[in-house]
């Protein structure tokens, strides 16, 4: 869902993108009680932060995927529960009619075996027995058949609802686990950065800068897209020649540039992660998207070449871990990383293009 990107940092290897993680502690031997853990080198710190970032991104993607499934199940369960209530009302109505028949025959003093079954305390036993009685009147037989059918449907719906509720609970548990994993990795990465001296941290960031464009080559048949400048403002975005849906989505996203902060699993209106921003923006055009960068790989219509990119296109990058909206001139409007607002950044800051989708 959300590979985090810092405005001044160019590639996936950029450490300064992260705002979370922990100092790697070297285990002390049993015989050395008071020794301080050795300081990490710049390369070690950079590698540790990148590993934590990658793990956090995977956990975040799992969270968003599970959340989407859980929300769909919740909607299905609500519909099913409404149907169960309707079926239960119908069953109660049929039972009431059978009860009225029993009362009428009792008052007439002619309670035959069928009516006795109507008075049974166990409706299920009554139905099973009544269906085999040859003396049941035609109207009663029809009513019993209808009741049996309704009760069978009701039982099936209740069983399905129970299964869906169980699945929903499992997804909620999966979401919680993924959230805890992502937050722990991010906290660990921040600790690593905080443990460094100012000079060491500068060295880590300088090493990351050397990786600019290292992962930005073509992927999935796409060539790299380089910006002519490292800066673009909202006023520079040209919305002409694109679909009404793309224009509406871009206008929504543009309103958040510089003001809406990155937030884990954020989906607006005031804070976002990368796929949350894309989902929220296109919702303004009445287009429902998954809260998942990997899910965005299959929405809309495929654009075959990066040379055909248009403003408003959904661009999935870095192995499916990051997504944003194409802003033109090689720039990506996206929710970058923790501690930063929605920004417009060069696409060369990111890894290879996995998919380009258009509405």
KOLDREN-425284 format. One record per residue: x, y, z of N, C-alpha, C, CB in turn. Coordinates in steps of 0.2 Angstrom, whole numbers, plus 2048, in hexadecimal, padded with zeros to 3 digits. Glycine has a CB too. Example, Ala and Ser with C-alpha at 12.3 -4.5 7.8 and 13.67 -1.06 7.14 Angstrom:
// residues 2
8427E482783E7EA8278427F08278397EA82D
8407F58238447FB8248408008278467FD81D
//
This chain:
// residues 359
8047FA8008008008008048068007FB800806
80980780580C80D80681380D80780981080B
81780D80181E80E80281F81680382280C7FB
82381780882381E80A82882280782381F812
82782880582B82C80182C83380382982C7F9
83283580483483C80783584080183A83B80C
83384680183484B7FB83B84B7F98318517FD
84084C7FD84684D7FA84A8467F984A8517FF
8478417FA84B83B7FA8498377F4849836800
84E8357EF84C8337E984B82B7E88528347E5
84D8277EC84B8207EA84981C7F085281C7E7
8478157EE8448117F38498107F984280B7F0
8508117F78558107FC85581680185C80F7F8
85281B7FF85382180485082080B84F827801
85582180F85482081685082581985A81E81A
85182B81784D83181A846831819850837818
84482C81583C82C81483982981A83B82780E
83C82581E83982282483882782A83C81C825
83382682D83382983483282483982E82E834
83381D83883281983D83881383D82C81583C
83A81184383E80B84384380B84A84380A83D
84780684B84A805852851804851847800856
85580685685C80585685E7FD85686080985B
8627FB8528647F48528697F38588677F184B
8667EF85D86B7ED86286F7E78618677ED869
8757E786387A7E28628797DE8698817E4860
8787D78698777D486F87E7D48738757CC86D
87D7D58798837D587E8847CE8808817D9884
88A7CC88188B7C588488A7C588B8937C4883
8897BF88D8877BE89488C7C08998867B7896
8927C18978987C389B8997CB89B89E7BF89A
8967CE8978977D58968917D989789A7D788F
8907DC89D88A7DE8A08897E689E8897DE8A7
88E7EA89D88C7F189D88F7F489788F7F48A3
8917F08918937F388B88E7F68878977ED888
88F7FB88488A7FE87F88B7FB87988C80687F
8857FB8768847F786F8887FB86A87D7F786D
88C7F88658907FC86188C80085C8947F785C
88E80585A88B80A85588A80784E88E811855
88580884B88480684488880A83F87D805842
88B80783A88D80B83588880E831892807830
88981382C88481682888181082488781B824
88580C82188380781C87E802820888803819
88080082687C7FC82B8757FF82C87F7FA831
87580582E86F80983086B80A82A871810832
86E80B82486A80C81E86680581C86E80E818
86A80081D8677F981B8627F782086D7F481B
8637F982685E7F782B8577FB82A8607F9832
85880282985280682884E80382185480D827
85280281C84F7FF81684B7F98178547FE810
84E7F481B84B7EE81D8447EF82184F7E9821
8457F482683F7F582A8397F88258417FA82F
83B7FD82183780081C8337FB81883A805818
8377F68158347F181182F7ED8158397ED80E
8317EB81B82C7E781F8267EA8218307E4825
8277F18228217F582481C7F681E8237FC827
81F7F781881B7F88128177F181181F7F980C
81A7EB8118177E58108117E481581B7DF811
8127E681C80D7E58218077EA8208107E6828
8097F081D8047F581C8007F38168077FC81A
8037F08117FF7ED80B7FA7E880D8047EB806
7FD7E38127F87DE8147F27E18187FC7D9819
7F47E681C7EE7E98207E97EC81B7F17EF824
7EB7F08167E67F38127E27ED80E7EA7F780D
7E67E880C7E27E38087DD7DF80D7E77DE806
7DF7DE8137DA7DB8187D57E08197DE7D981E
7D67E681A7D17EB81B7CC7EB8167D47F281C
7CE7EB8107C97EB80A7C57E580A7CD7EB804
7C87DF80C7C47D980C7BF7D98127C87D380D
7C17DC8187BD7DC81D7B77E181C7C17DE824
7B87E68197B37EB8187AD7E88137B57F1815
7B07E480E7AB7E18097A77DB80D7AF7DD803
7AB7D78117A77D28157A27D681A7AC7CE819
7A37DB81C79F7DF8217987E181D7A27E5824
7997E38177947E581378F7DF8117967E980C
7937D980F78F7D380E78B7D18147947CE80B
78E7D181A78B7CF8207857D38217907CF826
7867D98207807DE82277A7DC81D7827E5821
77B7DB8177767D98127737D28147797D980B
7777CE8167757C78187717C781E77B7C2819
7737CB82376F7CC8297687CF8287737D082E
7687D48237617D782275D7D181E7627DD81C
7607CD81A75C7C881775A7C281D7607C4812
75E7C182175C7BD8277567BF82B7627BB82C
7567C682C7517C983074A7C882C7527D0831
74B7C98257457C88217427C18217467CB81A
7477BC8207457B58207427B382774B7B181F
7457B682C7427B483373B7B78347467B7838
73A7BD8317337C083172E7BB82D7337C782E
7307B982872C7B482472A7AE82772F7B381D
72F7AB82A72F7A582E72A7A68347357A2831
72A7AB8377267AD83D71F7AD83B7287B3841
71E7B08357177B18327147AB8317187B682C
7187A682D71579F82C71479B83271A79B828
71879C83771779883E71079B84171C799842
70F7A28407097A58437037A28407097AC842
7037A18396FD79F8356FC7988376FF79F82E
70179483870078D83A6FD78C84170778983A
6FF7918466FD79184C6F579384C700796850
6F37978486EC7998476E87938456EB79F842
6EB78F8416E778983E6E67848446EB786839
6EB7848486EB77F84E6E67818536F277F851
6E67888546E178B8596DA78A8566E279285A
6D978B8506D278A84D6CF78384E6D278C846
6D477E84C6D277784D6D17758546D777284A
6D57788596D47768606CD7788626D9779864
6CB77E8606C47818626BF77D8606C4788860
6C077A85A6BA7768576BA76F85A6BB77584F
6BF76D85E6BF7678616C276185D6B9765864
6C57638576C775D8536CF75E8526C375D84C
6D375C8566DA75D8566DD7578536DD75F85C
6DE75784C6E17518496E875084A6DF751842
6EC74B8486F374A8496F77508466F5744846
6F57538416F875983E6F975F8426F575A837
6F37608456F276684A6F67658506EB76884B
6F675F8526FA75D85870275F8576F975685A
70475D85170B75F84F70C76684F70C75C848
70776A84D70777184D70977485470177484B
70677085970777286070E770863701770864
71276C85F71876A86271D76F86471B76585D
72076E86A72577386C72B774868727771873
72D76F864733770860731770859737769861
73177785672F77884F73277384A73077F84D
73977284B73C76D84673A76684674476D848
73876484C73575D84C72E75D84973575A854
72B76384A72476384772476384072176A84A
72976783D72A76783672B76083372F76C833
73075D83673275783372D752833738754837
72975283972374D83A71D74F83572174D841
71C75583571675783171775682A71575F832
71D75682771E75582071C74E81E72575781E
71C74982371A74282171374182371F73E825
70F74582570874382770474482170674882D
70073E8206FC73E81A6F674281B6FA737818
6F47438216ED7478236EE74E8236EB744829
6F37518216F47588216F075B81B6FB75A820
6EC76081D6E87638176EC7668126E376881B
6EA76880C6ED76B8076F07718096E976B801
6EC77680C6EF77C80E6F477C8136E9781810
6F37778186F977781D6FF77481A6F6772822
6FE76F81570476C81270877280E70276780D
70577680A70877B80770C78080B70377F802
70878281170B78681671178381970678881B
71177D81B71677981E71C779819715772820
71B77881272077880D72477E80D71E776807
72078480D72378A80D72778C81371D79080C
72478A81972878B81F72F78781F724789825
72E78181D73477D81D73A78081873377681A
73878281273C78680E73F78C811739787807
73B79081473D79681774279581D73879A81A
74179082174578E82674C78B82474278982B
74C78881E75278581B75678B819751780816
75379081575779581375979981975279A80F
75679A81E75879E82475E79B82775279F829
75E79482876379182B76A79282676278982B
76979182076F79281B77279981C76D791814
76D79E81C76F7A581D7737A68237697AA81C
7707A38297737A482F77A7A182F76F7A1835
77B79B82C78279882C78779C828781791829
78479F8227897A381E78B7A98227857A5818
7867AC8267887B282978D7B182F7817B582D
78C7AB8327917A98377987A883478F7A383B
7987A582E79F7A482B7A27AB82979E7A0824
79E7B08277A07B68257A37BA82B79B7BA821
79F7BA8307A17BD8367A87BA83979C7BD83C
7A97B48387AF7B183A7B57B38367AF7A983A
7B47B482F7B97B682B7BA7BD82C7B67B5823
7B57C182E7B67C882F7BB7C98357B07CC830
7B97C583A7BD7C68407C57C483F7BA7C1846
7C67BF83B7CC7BD8397D07C28357CC7B6835
7CD7C68317D07CB82D7D17D18327CB7CE828
7CD7D28377CE7D883B7D57D683F7C87D9840
7D57D08417DB7CE8457E27CF8407DB7C6847
7E17CD83A7E67CD8357E87D58357E57CA82E
7E37D98347E57E08347E97E383A7DE7E4833
7E67E18407EA7E38467F17E18467E67E184C
7F27DA8447F97D88447FD7DC83F7F97D0842
7FB7DD8397FF7E18348007E88367FB7E182D
7FB7EB8397FC7F283C8027F28417F67F483F
8027ED8468077ED84B80E7EB8488057E7850
80E7E78438147E68408177EC83C8137E083B
8137EF8398157F58358187FA83A8107F8831
8147FC83F81680184481C7FF847810802849
81D7F98498237F784C8297F88488237EF84F
8297F684282E7F783D8307FE83C82D7F3836
82B80283B82C80983A82F80C84182580D839
82D80A84683080D84D83780A84D82C80A853
83980484B84080284B8448068468407FA849
84180884084580B83C84781283E84180C835
84281584284381C84484881C84A83C81F847
84881784E84D81685385481685084C810857
85581284A85B81184785E81884585B80D841
85981C84285B82384085D82784685682683B
85982784B85A82B85186182985485482A855
86382385386982185786F824854869819857
86F82684E87582884A87683084C873828843
87D83184C87F83884D87D83C84688783884D
87D84384787B84784187F84583B87C84E843
88684483C88A84383788883C833891843839
88783783888683083587F83083188582B83B
87A83483487483483187483882A86E838835
87883D82A87A84182487D83C81F87E847825
88183782188583381D88082E81A88A82F820
87B82B81E87682781C87182A816871825822
87083081786B83481286F83580C86983A815
87683680D87A83780787B83180388183A809
87B82B80687C8258038758237FF87D81F808
86F8258028698247FF8688287F9863826804
86B82E7F986B8337F386F8307ED86E83A7F5
87482C7EF8788297E98738247E687E8257EC
86E8217E986A81C7E686481F7E28668187EB
8648267E185F8297DD85E8267D68608317DC
8588247D58578217CE85981A7CD85B8257C9
85C8177D385F8107D285980B7D186380E7D8
85480D7D484E8087D384980B7CE84B8067D9
84A8107CA8458137C78458117BF84681A7C7
84880C7BD8488097B78418067B584E8047B5
8408047AF83A8027AD8387FB7B083A8017A6
8327FA7B18307F47B48297F27B182F7F47BC
8287EB7B08227E97AD8217EC7A681C7EB7B1
8267EE7A28267F079B8267F879B81F7EE798
8277FB7A18278037A182E8057A28228057A7
82F80B79E83580E79F8358137A4838811798
83B8157A783B81A7AC8388217AA84281B7AF
8358257AE83382B7AD8368307B182B82B7AE
83A8347AE83E8397B183B8407B184583A7AF
83B8447B683984B7B683E84F7B483684D7BE
83C8557B184085A7AF84285F7B483D85E7A9
83F85E7BA8408637BF83E85F7C683C8697BF
8418607CB83F85D7D283A8617D684685C7D6
8378657D28328697D682C86A7D18348707D9
82686A7D482086B7D081B86E7D581D8657CC
8178737D48128757D880B8737D581287D7D9
8068747D97FF8727D77FD8767D17FA8737DD
7FF87C7D17FD8807CB80187E7C47FF8887CD
80687A7C58098787BF8068727BB8118767C0
80186F7BF7FE8697BC7F986B7B77FB8657C2
7FA8687B17F58697AB7F08647AB7F98697A5
7EA8667AC7E48617AD7E08607A67DF8637B2
7E38637A17DF86379A7E185C7977E2869796
7DC85A7937DD85478F7DC84E7937E385478C
7D984E7997D984879D7D184779E7DD8487A3
7CF8417A07C883F7A17C58437A77C78387A3
7BF8447A77BC8477AD7BD8447B47B48477AC
7BE83D7B47BF83A7BA7C683B7BC7BE8327B9
7CB83B7B87D283C7BA7D28447BC7D683B7B4
7CF8487B97CF84F7BB7CC8507C27CB8547B6
7C784D7C37C484E7CA7C884B7CF7BD84A7CA
7CB8457CE7D08427D27D68467D47D283B7D0
7D98497CE7DF84D7CF7DD8537D37E284F7C8
7D78567D27D685C7D57D585B7DD7CF85F7D3
7D28557DE7D18537E57D88527E97CD84D7E6
7DD84F7E57E384D7E87E78547E87E78487E3
7E78587E37EB85E7E37E98637E97E98627DD
7E38627EC7E18667F27E48647F87D98667F2
7E785E7F87EB85C7FE7F285C7FE7E98547FF
7F585F7F87FC8607F87FE8657FD7FE8627F0
80386380180686780680286880C80786E803
7FC86580C7F88678127F68608167F286A811
7F685B8127F38548157F98508177EE851811
7FB84E81D80084A81F80084381D80284B826
80583F81D80583881C80383582380C83581A
7FF8308227FD82C8287FC8258267F682F82B
7FE82082B7FE8198297F681782880181582F
7F58148237EE8128217E98188207EC80D826
7EC81E81F7E782381F7E48238187EB82A81F
7DD8258187D98258127D582C8127D581F812
7D88318157D58388147CF8398197D283880D
7CC83F81A7CE8448157D48488177C8848814
7D784781D7DC84C81F7E384981F7DA84F825
7E384281F7EA83F81F7E983881A7EC83D826
7EF8368187EF8318137F582D8137EE83480C
7F48278117FA82380E7FA8238077FB81B811
7FE8208037FF8217FC7F881E7F880581D7F9
7F68187FA7F08167F67EA8197F97F080E7F7
7EA81B7FF7E481F8027E38257FF7E582080A
7E88297FD7E782F7F97E482E7F27EE8327F8
7E78287EE7E48277E87DD8257E87E88217E4
7DB8207ED7D481E7EE7D08247F07D48197F4
7D28287F47CE82E7F67CD8337F07D18327FC
7D28347EC7D28397E77CD8367E27D883A7E4
7CD8307E07C982D7DB7C182C7DD7CB8277D8
7C182C7E47BA82B7E77B68327E57BA82A7EE
7B98377E47B683D7E27B383D7DB7BB8437E3
7B68387D77B38377D07AE8317D07B98367CB
7AC82F7D67A88297D77AB8237D47A182B7D3
7B18227D57B581C7D37B78197DA7BB81E7CE
7B68137DB7B880F7E17BE80B7E07B280B7E4
7C380D7E47CA80A7E37CB8067E97CF80F7E1
7D08017E97D27FD7EF7D78027F37D57F77ED
7D78017F97DC8047FE7E28007FE7D9805805
7E57FF7F87EB7FB7F77EF7FD7F07E97F37F6
7F57FE7F17F98007EB7F97FA7E68008027ED
7FA7F47E97FA7EE7E57F37ED7E17FC7E87E9
7EE7EE7E57E77EE7E27E67F37DC7E27EF7E7
7EA7F97DD7E97FE7D77EC7FB7D17EC8047DA
7F07F67D17F37F47CB7EE7F17C67F87EE7CD
7E87F07C87E37ED7C37DD7F17C27E17E67C5
7DD7F77C57D77FB7C47D77FF7BD7D68007CA
7D18017BB7D18057B57D48027AF7D580C7B6
7D78067AA7D98037A47E18047A47D680779E
7E47FE7A27EB7FE7A27EE80379C7EE7F77A0
7F380779E7F780B79A7FE8077987F981279D
7FF80679280480179080B8047918037FF789
80C80A79081380D79081381479481580F789
81881479881981B79C81A82179782081A7A0
81B82079181B82578C81482878B81E823785
80F82478D80882678C805829792804820789
80982A79780682C79E80283379D80C82D7A3
7FD8337A07F983A7A17F883C7A87F283979D
7F78427A97F58447B07EF8417B27F484C7B0
7EF83F7B97EA83B7BC7EA8347BB7E483D7B8
7EF8317B77F082A7B77F38277BE7F58287B1
7F18217BF7F381E7C67F981A7C47ED8197C9
7FE81C7C88058197C68078157CD80A81E7C5
80880E7CC80A80A7D18118087D08068037D1
8158097D581C8087D581F8047DA82080F7D5
8268037DA8297FF7DF8277F87E182A8037E5
8267F47DB8237EE7DD81C7ED7DF8287EA7E1
8187F37DE8117F37E18117F67E880E7EC7E1
8167F97EA8167FB7F18158027F281D7FA7F4
8148067EC81380D7EC80F80F7E68198117EC
80A8147E78068167E280581E7E37FF8127E2
8048217DD8028287DD7FF82A7D680882C7DE
7FD8307D67FA8337D07FF8377CB7F48377D2
7FF8357C58048397C18028407C08048357BA
8078457C180584C7C180884F7BB80884F7C7
80B84B7B680E84E7B08168507B280A8547AE
8198507AC8208527AC82584E7B18218597AF
8238477B18278427B58268437BC82E8437B3
8208467BE81F8477C58198437C881E84E7C7
8198417CE81483D7D18118417D78178367D4
80B8417D78078447DD80683E7E28008487DB
80883E7E88088387EC80883A7F380D8337EA
8068357F88078367FF80E833800801833803
81383780281A83480281C83080881F83A802
81D83380E81F82F81481D83281A82682D813
81E82F82081D83182682183882781F82C82C
81D83D82A82084382B81F84882682784282D
81C84682081C84A81A81584B818821848815
81385081480D85181280C84E80A80B859811
80684E80880584C8018098517FD7FE84C7FF
80D84E7F88128517F48128507ED8198507F7
8158547E98178527E281E8517E18148587DD
82084B7DF82784A7DF8298467D88298457E4
82F8477D68328437D083183C7D18398457CF
82E8397CB82D8317CB83482E7CC82A82F7C5
83A8317CA84082E7CB84282D7D28458327C8
83E8307D783F82E7DE83E8277E083C8337E2
83A8247DC83781E7DD8398187D982F81E7DD
8378127DB83980C7D783680B7D08388067DB
8368067CD8348057C782C8057C68367FE7C4
8298067C18228077C081F8007BF82080B7BA
81B7FE7C38177F77C28117F87BE8167F57C9
80D7FD7BE8077FD7BA8058057BA8027F97BE
8028067B47FF80D7B37F880B7B18038117AD
7F380E7B57EC80D7B47E88147B37E98097BA
7E38147AF7E081A7AD7D88197AD7E281C7A6
7D581F7AF7CE81F7AF7CC8257AB7CB8207B6
//
